Amino acid sequence: MISIVDDDESVRTALERLMKAHGFLVRTFESAASLLISEHRDLIDLLIADVQMPGMTGLELHDRLLADGFSIPTVLITGHPDETVRSRALRAGVLCYLTKPFDEAELLNCIRSAVGQREANGRPA
């Protein structure tokens, strides 16, 4: 299951449609807090999160999930690229850091990489 967290409804909807068109099960959330209290939190196979959101950023969400014992491949997306944030995110284990607007193929490559990581770790994709 792919969880999409973005405070922009149009981005959430577009990503949800794209992921469903490629056969993925998707859950969307308008904030990090809404994902953290969701019963679906334990089922996440891949997280796509906006970097800049009110409350908790996408990187803070990634860090929180790790601290809570959830090692989830994460793709961060942003409309405001920042090399410092990008470097910190990649050092923290974020799989991909994509700048909006990003190419569909670029996102799908990130997802394929996540699937490969899960299989390499002995978990089904």
N, C-alpha and C positions, 0 to 999 in steps of 0.2 A: 504494500500500500504506500502511495506517495501522499505526503501531507504538504499542503501549500499554505504558507502563512504570509499574508500581505495585507496591509491596511487599505490598499486600493482595490475596490471591488472589481473594476474592469480588468486589472492584471490577474486577480484570482480567477475570474471567469475564463479569460483567455487561456491561462495555463491549464485550468481544469479541462477545458475542451480539447486542448492539444494532447494532454496525457491520456484522456479517455479515448481519443482517436487512435492512439497507439496501443490501446488495450490495457491500460493500467487502471487499477482501482485507486480512486482519489478521494481525499477529504480536504476541505478547505477551511481555513480559520482566518478571522479578521485581525487577530492579535496573538502574540506569544502566550499571553495569559489564557486565552481561550483554548489553545492547544494543550497547555500544561494541565488544565483541569478536565480535559476530555478523556472519556473512557477508551478512545482510540490511541492514546499515547503509547500504549504497550505494543501496538500493532504496526508501528511505522517502520517501513523498510527504507525510505528515502525522504529527506526533508528538503523542501525548496522554500527559502525564506528571504524576504526583503531585508536588506541591511538596515535601512532607516525606517523605524516604525515608532509610534508613540509608546511610551512605557518601556518595553524591553526590545532591544535591537535583535536582528537576526543572529548576529554573532553572540550576543549575550544568551539568546535562546539555545544556540548550539552548546555553549559552555555549560549552561544549566542542565541540559539533558545529559551531557557527559558526567557532570558532578552527581547526577541522580542515577548513574549506572547505565545510561542508554547510549551506546556507541552507534549512532545513526549516521550513515553517509549524508553529508549536507552540501547543498548547492546554495550559495548566497547570490542574490541578484540585487543590483543597485542602479539607480539613475544618477547617482552622485559618486562616481568612482574616487577612491582615496587610496593611494598606494600604501600608506601606513596601515589602514584597516585591512587591505588586501593581504599584506605580508603577515599581519597578526593572525588573520583568519586561516591562511594556509599553514602557518606554524601550529595553529590549534587543531589541525586535522580536517579543516573544511576541504571538501573534495574539489569544488570549483567555485570561482568568484567571477560572475558574469555581469557585464555592464549592459543596461537597457539602452536601446533595444538590442537584444542579442538574437543571433541566428538560431532557428529551430534545430538545425543540425548540431550546433554547438551544445545546446542543452541535452539533446538526445545522446551525444557522445559522453557527456557527464553521467547520464543515467546508465549507459552501457558500462562505464567504468565502475559505477557503484555495484552493478550486478556482478561484475567480475570480482570485485572485492569480497562480496558476500559469498560467492562460490569458492574463492580461495580460502576463506575462513571456515569452510565446511558448512555453511548455512545455505539452504535453498534460496534461489532467486525469486 
